[in-house]
Amino acid sequence: MNTENLKNSVGLVKPKIASFSDPLTLRCQRQIEEYDLIYETYGELNTDKSNAILICHALSGNHHAAGYHSETDKKPGWWDTCIGPGKAIDTNRFFVISLNNLGGCDGSTGPKSINPETGKAYGPDFPIMAVRDWVKSQARLADYLGVEKFAAVIGGSLGGMQALRWSIDYPERLDHCIIIASAPKLTAQNIAFNEVARQAIYRDPDFHEGRYMDFNTYPKQGLALARMLGHITYLSDDSMRQKFGRDLRTGKLNFGFDIDFEIESYLRYQGERFSDQFDANTYLLMTKALDYFDPTVDHDGDLVKTVSQANAEFLVISFSTDWRFSPERSEELVNALIAANKTVTYSELESPHGHDAFLIPMKDYINLLGGYLDRVATEGGF
């Protein structure tokens, strides 16, 4: 990392831990008696505590959204292109909070954590989480930090589902809800992709019904395959063609079953890298939370009735080549918000990048997000 990169970010950041001893009752009817949430903050909370923004992460995200943990880091946080001084989420004006959700594997209590009842890692005994459980724990973190109301709650993909749930469950606690590349619930096809990914993990001989830590092993191959499948769905046909086409890795066909094409090499690399960094039980838990998300279950299956609970203003963004969370799904949500007489801004942005577009700093995307948040800050007086 060079000093210019450090200067253009929030700089060096240190994660913090908030510990909670009040039991958290979950949608699955189980309780977590005590738990930790790891989080980072960027910028300063103003005197009336009105300038806070919550960042909700997607399936494989975590608390490290911006800045660097050390001067030797090669890469900044996963959304550093959008969070920082003078950036779309301007830390000169906003106090930004990013956390690793319960059930995660980056420092919050999750399957790798010690179960106080057994003295061993939770593993598969960690409770199945729902999006509403995450939001409830995030509200407790906000209380812990003294934030009664967010200027905005923002999330992409699974993070967008959390932002939507915030607007429904805590309508008095956010002014703006920003939902990017998301949907009001998964399609059957999306659930099917998640199930194939889970089966890849289940069938790895090193999975041991989720108790792989007891055997000092890890379902590396299963998790790598799950990530390879997921990664295909995050890209568009256009982006694959532009990046890889039918390019051969060695310039010629090998007429065997090893790697011939660059796309094969890329997917294997992504799978290997992910399997070295992520916990398999957490991956299973996160995909189940995606599958289960459907806020209309509390409102007779009626999306208009569901979003009628909200008080926030909405910004909804979709991307033209995102087939995992297609623009039609965003439009379904937007139409329900309009029918419920909510204030909503919607844009479908042209992008060749598929679902991954929400992480890529395209000019139109940055301008839209930054322009919206500039208005939020100006109207809020910060």
Disulfide bonds with the S-S distance in Angstrom:
none
